[in-house]
Amino acid sequence: SAFATEALTVIHGLRFAFEPGFQSVVLEGDSRSVIEKIYVDISGNRAALAMARDRVQRGEDRYWVEESPDSIVMVTNEDRRLLDPP
């Protein structure tokens, strides 16, 4: 579909920018639905920020299949509580 094609293009573009270490990227596109789906304000996705910081501090990629570090779990749980309060 057009949505999937545009989304894959965005993903490849972001990977292309990430690999050489760009710290800031401006994302532009003509598919409003794709941009809205992938855009998350940093305050709503602190777990992704924590994982990125972990990667930078360690200087290597890490993949967690069944368990993730406690620091990431804590941030994820906090984000979940903020998005879905009791």
PyMOL Python script that loads the backbone (N, CA, C, O; Angstrom):
from pymol import cmd

cmd.read_pdbstr("""\
ATOM      1  N   SER A   1       0.837  -1.191   0.000  1.00  0.00           N
ATOM      2  CA  SER A   1       0.000   0.000   0.000  1.00  0.00           C
ATOM      3  C   SER A   1       0.883   1.256   0.000  1.00  0.00           C
ATOM      4  O   SER A   1       2.080   1.188   0.277  1.00  0.00           O
ATOM      5  N   ALA A   2       0.285   2.367  -0.306  1.00  0.00           N
ATOM      6  CA  ALA A   2       1.026   3.633  -0.316  1.00  0.00           C
ATOM      7  C   ALA A   2       1.522   3.979   1.084  1.00  0.00           C
ATOM      8  O   ALA A   2       2.635   4.480   1.243  1.00  0.00           O
ATOM      9  N   PHE A   3       0.698   3.714   2.101  1.00  0.00           N
ATOM     10  CA  PHE A   3       1.094   4.004   3.481  1.00  0.00           C
ATOM     11  C   PHE A   3       2.335   3.196   3.854  1.00  0.00           C
ATOM     12  O   PHE A   3       3.289   3.744   4.407  1.00  0.00           O
ATOM     13  N   ALA A   4       2.327   1.904   3.555  1.00  0.00           N
ATOM     14  CA  ALA A   4       3.470   1.045   3.904  1.00  0.00           C
ATOM     15  C   ALA A   4       4.724   1.474   3.159  1.00  0.00           C
ATOM     16  O   ALA A   4       5.817   1.472   3.726  1.00  0.00           O
ATOM     17  N   THR A   5       4.575   1.841   1.897  1.00  0.00           N
ATOM     18  CA  THR A   5       5.730   2.279   1.113  1.00  0.00           C
ATOM     19  C   THR A   5       6.331   3.553   1.703  1.00  0.00           C
ATOM     20  O   THR A   5       7.548   3.664   1.847  1.00  0.00           O
ATOM     21  N   GLU A   6       5.471   4.509   2.042  1.00  0.00           N
ATOM     22  CA  GLU A   6       5.952   5.767   2.634  1.00  0.00           C
ATOM     23  C   GLU A   6       6.600   5.504   3.997  1.00  0.00           C
ATOM     24  O   GLU A   6       7.641   6.081   4.311  1.00  0.00           O
ATOM     25  N   ALA A   7       5.990   4.640   4.801  1.00  0.00           N
ATOM     26  CA  ALA A   7       6.543   4.335   6.123  1.00  0.00           C
ATOM     27  C   ALA A   7       7.916   3.675   6.002  1.00  0.00           C
ATOM     28  O   ALA A   7       8.830   4.020   6.752  1.00  0.00           O
ATOM     29  N   LEU A   8       8.074   2.748   5.086  1.00  0.00           N
ATOM     30  CA  LEU A   8       9.375   2.101   4.887  1.00  0.00           C
ATOM     31  C   LEU A   8      10.422   3.097   4.397  1.00  0.00           C
ATOM     32  O   LEU A   8      11.589   3.013   4.781  1.00  0.00           O
ATOM     33  N   THR A   9      10.013   4.025   3.563  1.00  0.00           N
ATOM     34  CA  THR A   9      10.931   5.056   3.092  1.00  0.00           C
ATOM     35  C   THR A   9      11.417   5.910   4.251  1.00  0.00           C
ATOM     36  O   THR A   9      12.599   6.246   4.325  1.00  0.00           O
ATOM     37  N   VAL A  10      10.520   6.259   5.147  1.00  0.00           N
ATOM     38  CA  VAL A  10      10.895   7.047   6.326  1.00  0.00           C
ATOM     39  C   VAL A  10      11.865   6.259   7.197  1.00  0.00           C
ATOM     40  O   VAL A  10      12.866   6.803   7.664  1.00  0.00           O
ATOM     41  N   ILE A  11      11.576   4.995   7.414  1.00  0.00           N
ATOM     42  CA  ILE A  11      12.450   4.156   8.244  1.00  0.00           C
ATOM     43  C   ILE A  11      13.851   4.079   7.651  1.00  0.00           C
ATOM     44  O   ILE A  11      14.842   4.229   8.365  1.00  0.00           O
ATOM     45  N   HIS A  12      13.930   3.847   6.359  1.00  0.00           N
ATOM     46  CA  HIS A  12      15.244   3.765   5.709  1.00  0.00           C
ATOM     47  C   HIS A  12      15.974   5.103   5.777  1.00  0.00           C
ATOM     48  O   HIS A  12      17.189   5.139   5.971  1.00  0.00           O
ATOM     49  N   GLY A  13      15.240   6.199   5.619  1.00  0.00           N
ATOM     50  CA  GLY A  13      15.858   7.520   5.721  1.00  0.00           C
ATOM     51  C   GLY A  13      16.399   7.797   7.111  1.00  0.00           C
ATOM     52  O   GLY A  13      17.485   8.357   7.259  1.00  0.00           O
ATOM     53  N   LEU A  14      15.646   7.408   8.128  1.00  0.00           N
ATOM     54  CA  LEU A  14      16.105   7.610   9.506  1.00  0.00           C
ATOM     55  C   LEU A  14      17.318   6.738   9.816  1.00  0.00           C
ATOM     56  O   LEU A  14      18.238   7.179  10.504  1.00  0.00           O
ATOM     57  N   ARG A  15      17.327   5.515   9.318  1.00  0.00           N
ATOM     58  CA  ARG A  15      18.504   4.654   9.504  1.00  0.00           C
ATOM     59  C   ARG A  15      19.728   5.255   8.817  1.00  0.00           C
ATOM     60  O   ARG A  15      20.832   5.235   9.361  1.00  0.00           O
ATOM     61  N   PHE A  16      19.518   5.787   7.621  1.00  0.00           N
ATOM     62  CA  PHE A  16      20.595   6.420   6.885  1.00  0.00           C
ATOM     63  C   PHE A  16      21.167   7.595   7.671  1.00  0.00           C
ATOM     64  O   PHE A  16      22.379   7.809   7.664  1.00  0.00           O
ATOM     65  N   ALA A  17      20.315   8.353   8.345  1.00  0.00           N
ATOM     66  CA  ALA A  17      20.774   9.493   9.142  1.00  0.00           C
ATOM     67  C   ALA A  17      21.416   9.040  10.458  1.00  0.00           C
ATOM     68  O   ALA A  17      22.341   9.685  10.951  1.00  0.00           O
ATOM     69  N   PHE A  18      20.933   7.946  11.018  1.00  0.00           N
ATOM     70  CA  PHE A  18      21.431   7.475  12.312  1.00  0.00           C
ATOM     71  C   PHE A  18      22.832   6.884  12.207  1.00  0.00           C
ATOM     72  O   PHE A  18      23.670   7.114  13.080  1.00  0.00           O
ATOM     73  N   GLU A  19      23.089   6.130  11.152  1.00  0.00           N
ATOM     74  CA  GLU A  19      24.361   5.412  11.026  1.00  0.00           C
ATOM     75  C   GLU A  19      25.589   6.305  11.118  1.00  0.00           C
ATOM     76  O   GLU A  19      26.533   5.941  11.820  1.00  0.00           O
ATOM     77  N   PRO A  20      25.633   7.472  10.438  1.00  0.00           N
ATOM     78  CA  PRO A  20      26.818   8.322  10.581  1.00  0.00           C
ATOM     79  C   PRO A  20      26.804   9.153  11.859  1.00  0.00           C
ATOM     80  O   PRO A  20      27.757   9.883  12.134  1.00  0.00           O
ATOM     81  N   GLY A  21      25.721   9.047  12.652  1.00  0.00           N
ATOM     82  CA  GLY A  21      25.695   9.708  13.946  1.00  0.00           C
ATOM     83  C   GLY A  21      25.048  11.075  13.986  1.00  0.00           C
ATOM     84  O   GLY A  21      25.353  11.870  14.876  1.00  0.00           O
ATOM     85  N   PHE A  22      24.156  11.375  13.042  1.00  0.00           N
ATOM     86  CA  PHE A  22      23.460  12.659  13.095  1.00  0.00           C
ATOM     87  C   PHE A  22      22.700  12.787  14.411  1.00  0.00           C
ATOM     88  O   PHE A  22      22.035  11.844  14.839  1.00  0.00           O
ATOM     89  N   GLN A  23      22.794  13.933  15.047  1.00  0.00           N
ATOM     90  CA  GLN A  23      22.124  14.168  16.317  1.00  0.00           C
ATOM     91  C   GLN A  23      20.763  14.824  16.142  1.00  0.00           C
ATOM     92  O   GLN A  23      19.937  14.789  17.055  1.00  0.00           O
ATOM     93  N   SER A  24      20.524  15.412  14.995  1.00  0.00           N
ATOM     94  CA  SER A  24      19.265  16.090  14.731  1.00  0.00           C
ATOM     95  C   SER A  24      18.853  15.799  13.293  1.00  0.00           C
ATOM     96  O   SER A  24      19.669  15.871  12.374  1.00  0.00           O
ATOM     97  N   VAL A  25      17.591  15.472  13.113  1.00  0.00           N
ATOM     98  CA  VAL A  25      17.083  15.153  11.789  1.00  0.00           C
ATOM     99  C   VAL A  25      15.751  15.857  11.601  1.00  0.00           C
ATOM    100  O   VAL A  25      14.905  15.843  12.496  1.00  0.00           O
ATOM    101  N   VAL A  26      15.563  16.469  10.450  1.00  0.00           N
ATOM    102  CA  VAL A  26      14.279  17.061  10.095  1.00  0.00           C
ATOM    103  C   VAL A  26      13.589  16.088   9.160  1.00  0.00           C
ATOM    104  O   VAL A  26      14.118  15.748   8.102  1.00  0.00           O
ATOM    105  N   LEU A  27      12.420  15.647   9.551  1.00  0.00           N
ATOM    106  CA  LEU A  27      11.671  14.672   8.777  1.00  0.00           C
ATOM    107  C   LEU A  27      10.551  15.389   8.043  1.00  0.00           C
ATOM    108  O   LEU A  27       9.717  16.048   8.663  1.00  0.00           O
ATOM    109  N   GLU A  28      10.531  15.261   6.734  1.00  0.00           N
ATOM    110  CA  GLU A  28       9.486  15.862   5.921  1.00  0.00           C
ATOM    111  C   GLU A  28       8.870  14.785   5.052  1.00  0.00           C
ATOM    112  O   GLU A  28       9.550  13.855   4.618  1.00  0.00           O
ATOM    113  N   GLY A  29       7.606  14.915   4.809  1.00  0.00           N
ATOM    114  CA  GLY A  29       6.940  13.960   3.938  1.00  0.00           C
ATOM    115  C   GLY A  29       5.595  14.484   3.513  1.00  0.00           C
ATOM    116  O   GLY A  29       5.090  15.461   4.067  1.00  0.00           O
ATOM    117  N   ASP A  30       5.011  13.827   2.518  1.00  0.00           N
ATOM    118  CA  ASP A  30       3.712  14.275   2.031  1.00  0.00           C
ATOM    119  C   ASP A  30       2.567  13.400   2.537  1.00  0.00           C
ATOM    120  O   ASP A  30       1.414  13.607   2.159  1.00  0.00           O
ATOM    121  N   SER A  31       2.878  12.437   3.381  1.00  0.00           N
ATOM    122  CA  SER A  31       1.846  11.576   3.935  1.00  0.00           C
ATOM    123  C   SER A  31       1.613  11.950   5.396  1.00  0.00           C
ATOM    124  O   SER A  31       2.363  11.548   6.286  1.00  0.00           O
ATOM    125  N   ARG A  32       0.572  12.717   5.617  1.00  0.00           N
ATOM    126  CA  ARG A  32       0.259  13.174   6.980  1.00  0.00           C
ATOM    127  C   ARG A  32       0.047  11.984   7.923  1.00  0.00           C
ATOM    128  O   ARG A  32       0.487  12.020   9.072  1.00  0.00           O
ATOM    129  N   SER A  33      -0.617  10.947   7.449  1.00  0.00           N
ATOM    130  CA  SER A  33      -0.895   9.806   8.324  1.00  0.00           C
ATOM    131  C   SER A  33       0.390   9.114   8.767  1.00  0.00           C
ATOM    132  O   SER A  33       0.480   8.676   9.913  1.00  0.00           O
ATOM    133  N   VAL A  34       1.383   9.005   7.891  1.00  0.00           N
ATOM    134  CA  VAL A  34       2.659   8.385   8.262  1.00  0.00           C
ATOM    135  C   VAL A  34       3.368   9.249   9.290  1.00  0.00           C
ATOM    136  O   VAL A  34       3.851   8.739  10.301  1.00  0.00           O
ATOM    137  N   ILE A  35       3.436  10.546   9.044  1.00  0.00           N
ATOM    138  CA  ILE A  35       4.129  11.453   9.967  1.00  0.00           C
ATOM    139  C   ILE A  35       3.459  11.424  11.336  1.00  0.00           C
ATOM    140  O   ILE A  35       4.144  11.381  12.359  1.00  0.00           O
ATOM    141  N   GLU A  36       2.131  11.448  11.366  1.00  0.00           N
ATOM    142  CA  GLU A  36       1.418  11.423  12.646  1.00  0.00           C
ATOM    143  C   GLU A  36       1.629  10.101  13.381  1.00  0.00           C
ATOM    144  O   GLU A  36       1.714  10.086  14.609  1.00  0.00           O
ATOM    145  N   LYS A  37       1.713   9.001  12.654  1.00  0.00           N
ATOM    146  CA  LYS A  37       1.902   7.692  13.292  1.00  0.00           C
ATOM    147  C   LYS A  37       3.287   7.531  13.884  1.00  0.00           C
ATOM    148  O   LYS A  37       3.435   6.899  14.930  1.00  0.00           O
ATOM    149  N   ILE A  38       4.307   8.084  13.245  1.00  0.00           N
ATOM    150  CA  ILE A  38       5.664   7.865  13.735  1.00  0.00           C
ATOM    151  C   ILE A  38       6.129   8.933  14.704  1.00  0.00           C
ATOM    152  O   ILE A  38       7.109   8.722  15.419  1.00  0.00           O
ATOM    153  N   TYR A  39       5.448  10.086  14.751  1.00  0.00           N
ATOM    154  CA  TYR A  39       5.897  11.170  15.623  1.00  0.00           C
ATOM    155  C   TYR A  39       5.391  10.958  17.029  1.00  0.00           C
ATOM    156  O   TYR A  39       4.188  10.848  17.263  1.00  0.00           O
ATOM    157  N   VAL A  40       6.329  10.902  17.968  1.00  0.00           N
ATOM    158  CA  VAL A  40       5.993  10.821  19.388  1.00  0.00           C
ATOM    159  C   VAL A  40       6.862  11.838  20.095  1.00  0.00           C
ATOM    160  O   VAL A  40       8.087  11.803  19.976  1.00  0.00           O
ATOM    161  N   ASP A  41       6.243  12.740  20.823  1.00  0.00           N
ATOM    162  CA  ASP A  41       6.999  13.720  21.582  1.00  0.00           C
ATOM    163  C   ASP A  41       7.892  12.990  22.576  1.00  0.00           C
ATOM    164  O   ASP A  41       7.499  11.960  23.124  1.00  0.00           O
ATOM    165  N   ILE A  42       9.083  13.513  22.809  1.00  0.00           N
ATOM    166  CA  ILE A  42      10.063  12.845  23.666  1.00  0.00           C
ATOM    167  C   ILE A  42       9.515  12.602  25.072  1.00  0.00           C
ATOM    168  O   ILE A  42       9.897  11.630  25.723  1.00  0.00           O
ATOM    169  N   SER A  43       8.624  13.476  25.544  1.00  0.00           N
ATOM    170  CA  SER A  43       8.059  13.280  26.880  1.00  0.00           C
ATOM    171  C   SER A  43       7.140  12.066  26.920  1.00  0.00           C
ATOM    172  O   SER A  43       6.883  11.527  27.996  1.00  0.00           O
ATOM    173  N   GLY A  44       6.640  11.627  25.766  1.00  0.00           N
ATOM    174  CA  GLY A  44       5.773  10.462  25.728  1.00  0.00           C
ATOM    175  C   GLY A  44       6.503   9.191  25.367  1.00  0.00           C
ATOM    176  O   GLY A  44       5.881   8.135  25.258  1.00  0.00           O
ATOM    177  N   ASN A  45       7.797   9.264  25.180  1.00  0.00           N
ATOM    178  CA  ASN A  45       8.546   8.072  24.799  1.00  0.00           C
ATOM    179  C   ASN A  45       9.917   8.067  25.463  1.00  0.00           C
ATOM    180  O   ASN A  45      10.944   7.951  24.794  1.00  0.00           O
ATOM    181  N   ARG A  46       9.920   8.191  26.764  1.00  0.00           N
ATOM    182  CA  ARG A  46      11.170   8.240  27.511  1.00  0.00           C
ATOM    183  C   ARG A  46      11.909   6.904  27.474  1.00  0.00           C
ATOM    184  O   ARG A  46      13.127   6.867  27.651  1.00  0.00           O
ATOM    185  N   ALA A  47      11.191   5.817  27.248  1.00  0.00           N
ATOM    186  CA  ALA A  47      11.856   4.508  27.163  1.00  0.00           C
ATOM    187  C   ALA A  47      12.776   4.454  25.945  1.00  0.00           C
ATOM    188  O   ALA A  47      13.889   3.935  26.033  1.00  0.00           O
ATOM    189  N   ALA A  48      12.323   4.982  24.819  1.00  0.00           N
ATOM    190  CA  ALA A  48      13.169   5.011  23.624  1.00  0.00           C
ATOM    191  C   ALA A  48      14.404   5.871  23.869  1.00  0.00           C
ATOM    192  O   ALA A  48      15.504   5.523  23.440  1.00  0.00           O
ATOM    193  N   LEU A  49      14.221   6.988  24.557  1.00  0.00           N
ATOM    194  CA  LEU A  49      15.352   7.849  24.885  1.00  0.00           C
ATOM    195  C   LEU A  49      16.329   7.122  25.812  1.00  0.00           C
ATOM    196  O   LEU A  49      17.542   7.229  25.633  1.00  0.00           O
ATOM    197  N   ALA A  50      15.821   6.393  26.788  1.00  0.00           N
ATOM    198  CA  ALA A  50      16.681   5.647  27.711  1.00  0.00           C
ATOM    199  C   ALA A  50      17.462   4.558  26.968  1.00  0.00           C
ATOM    200  O   ALA A  50      18.634   4.325  27.263  1.00  0.00           O
ATOM    201  N   MET A  51      16.818   3.895  26.008  1.00  0.00           N
ATOM    202  CA  MET A  51      17.512   2.873  25.232  1.00  0.00           C
ATOM    203  C   MET A  51      18.590   3.493  24.345  1.00  0.00           C
ATOM    204  O   MET A  51      19.671   2.926  24.185  1.00  0.00           O
ATOM    205  N   ALA A  52      18.294   4.652  23.774  1.00  0.00           N
ATOM    206  CA  ALA A  52      19.290   5.332  22.944  1.00  0.00           C
ATOM    207  C   ALA A  52      20.488   5.756  23.785  1.00  0.00           C
ATOM    208  O   ALA A  52      21.635   5.619  23.358  1.00  0.00           O
ATOM    209  N   ARG A  53      20.218   6.271  24.981  1.00  0.00           N
ATOM    210  CA  ARG A  53      21.321   6.669  25.872  1.00  0.00           C
ATOM    211  C   ARG A  53      22.158   5.467  26.273  1.00  0.00           C
ATOM    212  O   ARG A  53      23.385   5.552  26.337  1.00  0.00           O
ATOM    213  N   ASP A  54      21.500   4.352  26.543  1.00  0.00           N
ATOM    214  CA  ASP A  54      22.210   3.121  26.903  1.00  0.00           C
ATOM    215  C   ASP A  54      23.127   2.698  25.765  1.00  0.00           C
ATOM    216  O   ASP A  54      24.263   2.289  26.001  1.00  0.00           O
ATOM    217  N   ARG A  55      22.643   2.794  24.545  1.00  0.00           N
ATOM    218  CA  ARG A  55      23.442   2.421  23.371  1.00  0.00           C
ATOM    219  C   ARG A  55      24.657   3.323  23.230  1.00  0.00           C
ATOM    220  O   ARG A  55      25.752   2.840  22.943  1.00  0.00           O
ATOM    221  N   VAL A  56      24.481   4.622  23.427  1.00  0.00           N
ATOM    222  CA  VAL A  56      25.592   5.576  23.304  1.00  0.00           C
ATOM    223  C   VAL A  56      26.621   5.334  24.404  1.00  0.00           C
ATOM    224  O   VAL A  56      27.823   5.350  24.138  1.00  0.00           O
ATOM    225  N   GLN A  57      26.164   5.110  25.638  1.00  0.00           N
ATOM    226  CA  GLN A  57      27.083   4.893  26.749  1.00  0.00           C
ATOM    227  C   GLN A  57      27.906   3.626  26.559  1.00  0.00           C
ATOM    228  O   GLN A  57      29.093   3.601  26.887  1.00  0.00           O
ATOM    229  N   ARG A  58      27.292   2.586  26.038  1.00  0.00           N
ATOM    230  CA  ARG A  58      27.993   1.317  25.852  1.00  0.00           C
ATOM    231  C   ARG A  58      28.810   1.294  24.560  1.00  0.00           C
ATOM    232  O   ARG A  58      29.760   0.521  24.441  1.00  0.00           O
ATOM    233  N   GLY A  59      28.447   2.132  23.600  1.00  0.00           N
ATOM    234  CA  GLY A  59      29.168   2.164  22.337  1.00  0.00           C
ATOM    235  C   GLY A  59      28.928   0.947  21.467  1.00  0.00           C
ATOM    236  O   GLY A  59      29.729   0.639  20.585  1.00  0.00           O
ATOM    237  N   GLU A  60      27.829   0.258  21.713  1.00  0.00           N
ATOM    238  CA  GLU A  60      27.509  -0.934  20.928  1.00  0.00           C
ATOM    239  C   GLU A  60      26.002  -1.136  20.882  1.00  0.00           C
ATOM    240  O   GLU A  60      25.277  -0.682  21.767  1.00  0.00           O
ATOM    241  N   ASP A  61      25.543  -1.811  19.857  1.00  0.00           N
ATOM    242  CA  ASP A  61      24.129  -2.156  19.765  1.00  0.00           C
ATOM    243  C   ASP A  61      23.841  -3.323  20.690  1.00  0.00           C
ATOM    244  O   ASP A  61      24.662  -4.224  20.859  1.00  0.00           O
ATOM    245  N   ARG A  62      22.652  -3.289  21.289  1.00  0.00           N
ATOM    246  CA  ARG A  62      22.221  -4.398  22.144  1.00  0.00           C
ATOM    247  C   ARG A  62      20.818  -4.789  21.730  1.00  0.00           C
ATOM    248  O   ARG A  62      20.029  -3.945  21.306  1.00  0.00           O
ATOM    249  N   TYR A  63      20.509  -6.069  21.852  1.00  0.00           N
ATOM    250  CA  TYR A  63      19.193  -6.564  21.514  1.00  0.00           C
ATOM    251  C   TYR A  63      18.669  -7.373  22.689  1.00  0.00           C
ATOM    252  O   TYR A  63      19.336  -8.286  23.175  1.00  0.00           O
ATOM    253  N   TRP A  64      17.481  -7.032  23.135  1.00  0.00           N
ATOM    254  CA  TRP A  64      16.876  -7.741  24.251  1.00  0.00           C
ATOM    255  C   TRP A  64      15.705  -8.534  23.716  1.00  0.00           C
ATOM    256  O   TRP A  64      14.789  -7.976  23.113  1.00  0.00           O
ATOM    257  N   VAL A  65      15.738  -9.837  23.937  1.00  0.00           N
ATOM    258  CA  VAL A  65      14.687 -10.683  23.409  1.00  0.00           C
ATOM    259  C   VAL A  65      13.632 -10.952  24.470  1.00  0.00           C
ATOM    260  O   VAL A  65      12.442 -10.770  24.211  1.00  0.00           O
ATOM    261  N   GLU A  66      14.036 -11.375  25.642  1.00  0.00           N
ATOM    262  CA  GLU A  66      13.072 -11.706  26.685  1.00  0.00           C
ATOM    263  C   GLU A  66      13.149 -10.767  27.883  1.00  0.00           C
ATOM    264  O   GLU A  66      12.138 -10.529  28.544  1.00  0.00           O
ATOM    265  N   GLU A  67      14.306 -10.244  28.166  1.00  0.00           N
ATOM    266  CA  GLU A  67      14.471  -9.369  29.312  1.00  0.00           C
ATOM    267  C   GLU A  67      15.198  -8.108  28.871  1.00  0.00           C
ATOM    268  O   GLU A  67      16.002  -8.129  27.939  1.00  0.00           O
ATOM    269  N   SER A  68      14.903  -7.019  29.552  1.00  0.00           N
ATOM    270  CA  SER A  68      15.626  -5.775  29.286  1.00  0.00           C
ATOM    271  C   SER A  68      16.167  -5.252  30.608  1.00  0.00           C
ATOM    272  O   SER A  68      15.709  -5.671  31.671  1.00  0.00           O
ATOM    273  N   PRO A  69      17.124  -4.351  30.559  1.00  0.00           N
ATOM    274  CA  PRO A  69      17.709  -3.831  31.791  1.00  0.00           C
ATOM    275  C   PRO A  69      16.649  -3.186  32.694  1.00  0.00           C
ATOM    276  O   PRO A  69      15.670  -2.612  32.217  1.00  0.00           O
ATOM    277  N   ASP A  70      16.869  -3.295  33.999  1.00  0.00           N
ATOM    278  CA  ASP A  70      15.916  -2.745  34.964  1.00  0.00           C
ATOM    279  C   ASP A  70      15.644  -1.263  34.736  1.00  0.00           C
ATOM    280  O   ASP A  70      14.516  -0.805  34.919  1.00  0.00           O
ATOM    281  N   SER A  71      16.675  -0.505  34.335  1.00  0.00           N
ATOM    282  CA  SER A  71      16.478   0.926  34.111  1.00  0.00           C
ATOM    283  C   SER A  71      15.481   1.176  32.983  1.00  0.00           C
ATOM    284  O   SER A  71      14.693   2.119  33.051  1.00  0.00           O
ATOM    285  N   ILE A  72      15.508   0.356  31.967  1.00  0.00           N
ATOM    286  CA  ILE A  72      14.572   0.501  30.852  1.00  0.00           C
ATOM    287  C   ILE A  72      13.170   0.079  31.280  1.00  0.00           C
ATOM    288  O   ILE A  72      12.189   0.722  30.906  1.00  0.00           O
ATOM    289  N   VAL A  73      13.069  -0.986  32.053  1.00  0.00           N
ATOM    290  CA  VAL A  73      11.775  -1.455  32.541  1.00  0.00           C
ATOM    291  C   VAL A  73      11.116  -0.380  33.410  1.00  0.00           C
ATOM    292  O   VAL A  73       9.915  -0.139  33.298  1.00  0.00           O
ATOM    293  N   MET A  74      11.896   0.257  34.268  1.00  0.00           N
ATOM    294  CA  MET A  74      11.347   1.300  35.143  1.00  0.00           C
ATOM    295  C   MET A  74      10.786   2.463  34.325  1.00  0.00           C
ATOM    296  O   MET A  74       9.680   2.935  34.590  1.00  0.00           O
ATOM    297  N   VAL A  75      11.537   2.918  33.344  1.00  0.00           N
ATOM    298  CA  VAL A  75      11.076   4.030  32.516  1.00  0.00           C
ATOM    299  C   VAL A  75       9.842   3.632  31.716  1.00  0.00           C
ATOM    300  O   VAL A  75       8.908   4.422  31.580  1.00  0.00           O
ATOM    301  N   THR A  76       9.834   2.421  31.189  1.00  0.00           N
ATOM    302  CA  THR A  76       8.686   1.936  30.421  1.00  0.00           C
ATOM    303  C   THR A  76       7.442   1.885  31.293  1.00  0.00           C
ATOM    304  O   THR A  76       6.363   2.292  30.862  1.00  0.00           O
ATOM    305  N   ASN A  77       7.584   1.393  32.503  1.00  0.00           N
ATOM    306  CA  ASN A  77       6.451   1.332  33.425  1.00  0.00           C
ATOM    307  C   ASN A  77       5.941   2.729  33.776  1.00  0.00           C
ATOM    308  O   ASN A  77       4.731   2.938  33.872  1.00  0.00           O
ATOM    309  N   GLU A  78       6.848   3.684  33.967  1.00  0.00           N
ATOM    310  CA  GLU A  78       6.440   5.062  34.238  1.00  0.00           C
ATOM    311  C   GLU A  78       5.678   5.639  33.050  1.00  0.00           C
ATOM    312  O   GLU A  78       4.631   6.261  33.230  1.00  0.00           O
ATOM    313  N   ASP A  79       6.195   5.437  31.833  1.00  0.00           N
ATOM    314  CA  ASP A  79       5.501   5.922  30.634  1.00  0.00           C
ATOM    315  C   ASP A  79       4.119   5.308  30.523  1.00  0.00           C
ATOM    316  O   ASP A  79       3.157   5.995  30.180  1.00  0.00           O
ATOM    317  N   ARG A  80       4.012   4.016  30.812  1.00  0.00           N
ATOM    318  CA  ARG A  80       2.723   3.335  30.726  1.00  0.00           C
ATOM    319  C   ARG A  80       1.737   3.920  31.725  1.00  0.00           C
ATOM    320  O   ARG A  80       0.563   4.106  31.403  1.00  0.00           O
ATOM    321  N   ARG A  81       2.207   4.213  32.942  1.00  0.00           N
ATOM    322  CA  ARG A  81       1.323   4.807  33.955  1.00  0.00           C
ATOM    323  C   ARG A  81       0.860   6.200  33.544  1.00  0.00           C
ATOM    324  O   ARG A  81      -0.284   6.577  33.798  1.00  0.00           O
ATOM    325  N   LEU A  82       1.751   6.971  32.905  1.00  0.00           N
ATOM    326  CA  LEU A  82       1.378   8.304  32.461  1.00  0.00           C
ATOM    327  C   LEU A  82       0.343   8.265  31.335  1.00  0.00           C
ATOM    328  O   LEU A  82      -0.542   9.118  31.263  1.00  0.00           O
ATOM    329  N   LEU A  83       0.463   7.269  30.462  1.00  0.00           N
ATOM    330  CA  LEU A  83      -0.466   7.162  29.335  1.00  0.00           C
ATOM    331  C   LEU A  83      -1.788   6.530  29.726  1.00  0.00           C
ATOM    332  O   LEU A  83      -2.818   6.818  29.117  1.00  0.00           O
ATOM    333  N   ASP A  84      -1.770   5.678  30.728  1.00  0.00           N
ATOM    334  CA  ASP A  84      -2.984   4.969  31.140  1.00  0.00           C
ATOM    335  C   ASP A  84      -3.080   4.977  32.665  1.00  0.00           C
ATOM    336  O   ASP A  84      -2.834   3.954  33.303  1.00  0.00           O
ATOM    337  N   PRO A  85      -3.440   6.143  33.265  1.00  0.00           N
ATOM    338  CA  PRO A  85      -3.491   6.218  34.730  1.00  0.00           C
ATOM    339  C   PRO A  85      -4.556   5.291  35.310  1.00  0.00           C
ATOM    340  O   PRO A  85      -5.530   4.964  34.632  1.00  0.00           O
ATOM    341  N   PRO A  86      -4.376   4.868  36.561  1.00  0.00           N
ATOM    342  CA  PRO A  86      -5.341   3.930  37.183  1.00  0.00           C
ATOM    343  C   PRO A  86      -6.708   4.530  37.370  1.00  0.00           C
ATOM    344  O   PRO A  86      -7.610   3.864  37.876  1.00  0.00           O
TER     345      PRO A  86
END
""", "prot")
cmd.dss("prot")
cmd.show_as("cartoon", "prot")
cmd.util.cbc("prot")
cmd.orient("prot")
